[in-house]
């Protein structure tokens, strides 16, 4: 019995380590690269299409997406949901900061997973079904995120909240990874790493939220090399696309 219990504990330990590692590599790296690629839309459709073309030119891209994104995402997400269901929140008895962060990590993971699956169903799946070409992706994002329901841009808000949950889960998870893998050991090192990852998460959220707001409104906080409010150097922007939609025509694109 003791040997069987020891074997089960060993498997659980290995699964937890793999779960932690997969959240950093490859999924964490993919999130950063994906947000950066999408941010090219801030420069207009021409720059965005170039970024998408560069990504699509990667050899064996479908195999890479399945092997290094979808399969790790399925493992990380499903095992993460299992951990969330198994965990017991003790913030009432021990209202310490790290206990709250532990609960927030589990909740943000579930929310982030739901957002990513929804996002894949919106754009990745139609792309591989031949329903959405690379040239149609930019107008689709502009139309979908600028669509309103009762005057409220629900899809854009969902994207901002989804990016927030995903980025928080990544930043807080990076800190947990460094602690659990023995990379940062001392209390000072843990505090410093928490600050670094927190600031990095804020910058990453700003990048994603700025992109979502741009696709929703045609406005952006800032773009490197382009003055705020200037569209002269941007070929075919979201503002051009949304203002060109005829009256009475739905803003969203059918998939």
C-alpha positions as CSV (number, residue, x, y, z in Angstrom):
1,X,0.0,0.0,0.0
2,X,2.8,2.4,0.9
3,X,4.6,1.6,-2.4
4,X,1.4,2.2,-4.3
5,X,0.8,5.5,-2.6
6,X,4.4,6.5,-3.2
7,X,4.0,5.8,-6.9
8,X,0.8,7.8,-7.1
9,X,2.5,10.7,-5.3
10,X,5.4,10.5,-7.7
11,X,3.0,10.7,-10.8
12,X,1.2,13.6,-9.3
13,X,4.5,15.4,-8.6
14,X,5.6,14.8,-12.2
15,X,2.3,16.0,-13.6
16,X,2.4,19.1,-11.5
17,X,5.9,19.9,-12.7
18,X,4.9,19.3,-16.3
19,X,1.9,21.5,-15.8
20,X,4.0,24.3,-14.4
21,X,6.6,23.9,-17.2
22,X,4.0,23.8,-20.0
23,X,2.6,27.1,-18.8
24,X,5.9,28.8,-19.4
25,X,7.2,26.9,-22.4
26,X,5.6,26.7,-24.8
27,X,2.3,28.4,-23.8
28,X,3.7,31.5,-22.1
29,X,6.0,32.1,-25.0
30,X,3.2,31.7,-27.4
31,X,1.0,34.2,-25.6
32,X,3.7,36.8,-25.7
33,X,4.4,36.2,-29.4
34,X,0.7,36.1,-30.3
35,X,-0.1,39.4,-28.6
36,X,2.9,41.0,-30.3
37,X,1.7,39.7,-33.7
38,X,-1.8,41.0,-33.2
39,X,-0.4,44.4,-32.1
40,X,0.8,44.9,-35.6
41,X,-2.8,45.7,-36.4
42,X,-2.2,49.1,-34.7
43,X,-0.2,50.1,-37.8
44,X,-3.0,49.3,-40.2
45,X,-4.0,46.3,-42.3
46,X,-0.8,46.3,-44.5
47,X,1.5,45.8,-41.5
48,X,-0.9,43.3,-39.9
49,X,-1.1,41.2,-43.1
50,X,2.7,41.2,-43.3
51,X,3.0,39.9,-39.8
52,X,0.4,37.2,-40.5
53,X,2.2,36.3,-43.7
54,X,5.5,36.0,-41.8
55,X,3.9,33.7,-39.3
56,X,2.2,31.6,-42.0
57,X,5.6,31.2,-43.7
58,X,7.0,29.2,-40.8
59,X,7.8,25.7,-42.0
60,X,5.4,23.0,-40.8
61,X,3.2,25.6,-39.1
62,X,0.1,23.3,-38.7
63,X,2.2,20.7,-36.9
64,X,3.8,23.3,-34.7
65,X,0.5,24.7,-33.8
66,X,-0.9,21.3,-32.9
67,X,2.2,19.9,-31.2
68,X,3.4,23.1,-29.4
69,X,0.2,25.0,-28.8
70,X,-3.0,22.9,-28.9
71,X,-1.8,19.7,-27.2
72,X,0.1,21.6,-24.4
73,X,-3.0,23.9,-24.0
74,X,-5.3,20.9,-23.7
75,X,-3.0,19.3,-21.0
76,X,-2.3,22.5,-19.1
77,X,-6.0,23.5,-19.2
78,X,-7.6,20.2,-18.3
79,X,-5.1,19.4,-15.5
80,X,-5.4,23.0,-14.3
81,X,-9.2,22.6,-14.1
82,X,-8.6,19.4,-12.2
83,X,-6.3,21.2,-9.7
84,X,-8.8,24.0,-9.3
85,X,-11.6,21.5,-8.5
86,X,-9.3,19.7,-6.0
87,X,-8.1,22.8,-4.2
88,X,-9.7,24.2,-1.1
89,X,-9.6,27.9,-0.6
90,X,-8.5,28.9,2.9
91,X,-8.5,32.7,2.5
92,X,-11.1,33.0,5.2
93,X,-8.9,31.3,7.8
94,X,-5.6,32.5,6.4
95,X,-6.2,35.8,4.6
96,X,-2.6,36.2,3.4
97,X,-1.6,37.7,0.1
98,X,-0.3,34.5,-1.4
99,X,-3.5,32.7,-0.5
100,X,-5.5,35.2,-2.4
101,X,-3.1,35.0,-5.3
102,X,-3.4,31.2,-5.3
103,X,-7.2,31.5,-5.6
104,X,-6.9,34.2,-8.3
105,X,-4.5,32.0,-10.2
106,X,-7.0,29.2,-10.3
107,X,-9.9,31.5,-11.2
108,X,-7.9,33.3,-13.9
109,X,-6.8,30.0,-15.3
110,X,-10.4,28.8,-15.8
111,X,-11.5,32.2,-17.2
112,X,-8.4,32.3,-19.5
113,X,-9.0,28.8,-20.8
114,X,-12.6,29.6,-21.6
115,X,-11.5,32.8,-23.4
116,X,-8.8,31.0,-25.5
117,X,-11.1,28.2,-26.5
118,X,-13.7,30.7,-27.6
119,X,-11.1,32.7,-29.5
120,X,-9.8,29.6,-31.3
121,X,-13.4,28.9,-32.3
122,X,-13.8,32.4,-33.7
123,X,-10.7,32.6,-35.9
124,X,-8.4,29.6,-35.8
125,X,-11.0,27.0,-36.6
126,X,-12.6,29.0,-39.5
127,X,-9.1,29.6,-40.9
128,X,-8.4,25.8,-41.2
129,X,-11.9,25.1,-42.5
130,X,-11.2,27.6,-45.3
131,X,-13.9,30.0,-44.2
132,X,-11.5,32.8,-43.2
133,X,-8.5,33.8,-45.4
134,X,-5.5,35.7,-44.0
135,X,-6.6,38.8,-45.9
136,X,-10.1,38.6,-44.2
137,X,-8.8,38.4,-40.7
138,X,-8.1,42.1,-40.1
139,X,-11.5,43.2,-41.4
140,X,-13.2,40.4,-39.3
141,X,-11.4,41.6,-36.2
142,X,-12.5,45.2,-36.8
143,X,-16.1,44.2,-37.5
144,X,-16.5,41.7,-34.7
145,X,-14.9,43.8,-31.9
146,X,-16.6,47.0,-33.0
147,X,-20.0,45.4,-33.0
148,X,-22.3,46.5,-30.1
149,X,-25.3,45.1,-28.4
150,X,-27.5,47.7,-26.9
151,X,-24.7,50.2,-27.4
152,X,-22.2,48.1,-25.5
153,X,-19.2,46.5,-27.2
154,X,-19.6,43.1,-25.5
155,X,-17.1,41.2,-27.7
156,X,-14.4,43.9,-27.2
157,X,-15.1,43.8,-23.4
158,X,-14.9,40.1,-23.4
159,X,-11.5,40.3,-25.2
160,X,-10.1,42.8,-22.7
161,X,-11.3,40.7,-19.7
162,X,-9.9,37.6,-21.4
163,X,-6.6,39.1,-22.0
164,X,-6.5,40.4,-18.4
165,X,-7.2,36.9,-17.1
166,X,-4.7,35.2,-19.4
167,X,-1.9,37.7,-18.7
168,X,-2.4,37.6,-14.9
169,X,-2.4,33.8,-15.0
170,X,0.9,33.9,-17.0
171,X,2.6,36.6,-14.8
172,X,1.6,35.1,-11.5
173,X,2.3,31.6,-12.9
174,X,5.9,32.7,-13.9
175,X,6.5,33.7,-10.3
176,X,5.1,30.4,-9.0
177,X,7.3,28.5,-11.5
178,X,10.5,30.3,-10.4
179,X,9.7,29.5,-6.7
180,X,8.6,25.9,-7.2
181,X,11.6,25.1,-9.4
182,X,14.0,26.7,-7.0
183,X,15.1,29.5,-9.3
184,X,14.3,32.2,-6.7
185,X,14.9,31.0,-3.1
186,X,15.4,33.9,-0.8
187,X,12.6,36.2,0.3
188,X,14.2,39.2,-1.3
189,X,14.6,37.4,-4.6
190,X,11.0,36.3,-4.5
191,X,9.8,39.9,-3.8
192,X,12.0,41.2,-6.6
193,X,10.8,38.6,-9.1
194,X,7.1,39.3,-8.1
195,X,7.7,43.0,-8.9
196,X,9.4,42.2,-12.2
197,X,6.7,39.7,-13.3
198,X,4.0,42.1,-12.2
199,X,5.3,45.0,-14.2
200,X,5.9,42.6,-17.2
201,X,2.3,41.5,-16.9
202,X,1.0,45.1,-16.9
203,X,3.0,45.9,-20.0
204,X,1.7,42.8,-21.7
205,X,-1.9,43.6,-20.7
206,X,-1.5,47.1,-22.0
207,X,-0.3,45.7,-25.4
208,X,-3.3,43.4,-25.6
209,X,-5.9,45.8,-24.3
210,X,-4.6,48.6,-26.6
211,X,-4.9,46.3,-29.6
212,X,-8.5,45.2,-28.6
213,X,-9.5,48.8,-28.1
214,X,-8.1,49.7,-31.5
215,X,-10.0,47.0,-33.3
216,X,-13.1,48.0,-31.4
217,X,-13.0,51.8,-31.9
218,X,-10.2,52.6,-34.4
219,X,-8.5,54.6,-31.6
220,X,-5.3,53.6,-29.8
221,X,-3.2,55.0,-26.9
222,X,0.1,55.0,-28.8
223,X,1.9,53.3,-31.6
224,X,5.7,53.4,-31.9
225,X,6.6,55.8,-34.7
226,X,3.1,57.0,-35.4
227,X,1.7,60.0,-33.5
228,X,-1.6,59.5,-31.6
229,X,-4.6,60.2,-33.8
230,X,-2.5,60.2,-37.0
231,X,-3.7,57.9,-39.8
232,X,-1.9,59.5,-42.7
233,X,0.8,56.8,-42.7
234,X,-1.5,53.9,-42.0
235,X,-3.0,52.2,-45.0
236,X,-6.6,50.9,-44.4
237,X,-7.2,51.1,-40.7
238,X,-10.1,49.9,-38.6
239,X,-11.5,53.5,-38.7
240,X,-11.6,53.3,-42.5
241,X,-13.3,49.9,-42.4
242,X,-15.9,50.6,-39.8
243,X,-16.9,54.0,-41.3
244,X,-17.2,52.3,-44.7
245,X,-19.9,49.9,-43.5
246,X,-23.2,50.9,-45.1
247,X,-26.1,51.9,-42.9
248,X,-28.2,49.0,-41.7
249,X,-25.5,46.4,-42.5
250,X,-24.4,44.3,-39.5
251,X,-20.9,45.2,-38.2
252,X,-20.0,41.6,-37.5
253,X,-18.8,39.2,-40.1
254,X,-20.4,35.8,-40.5
255,X,-18.1,32.8,-40.1
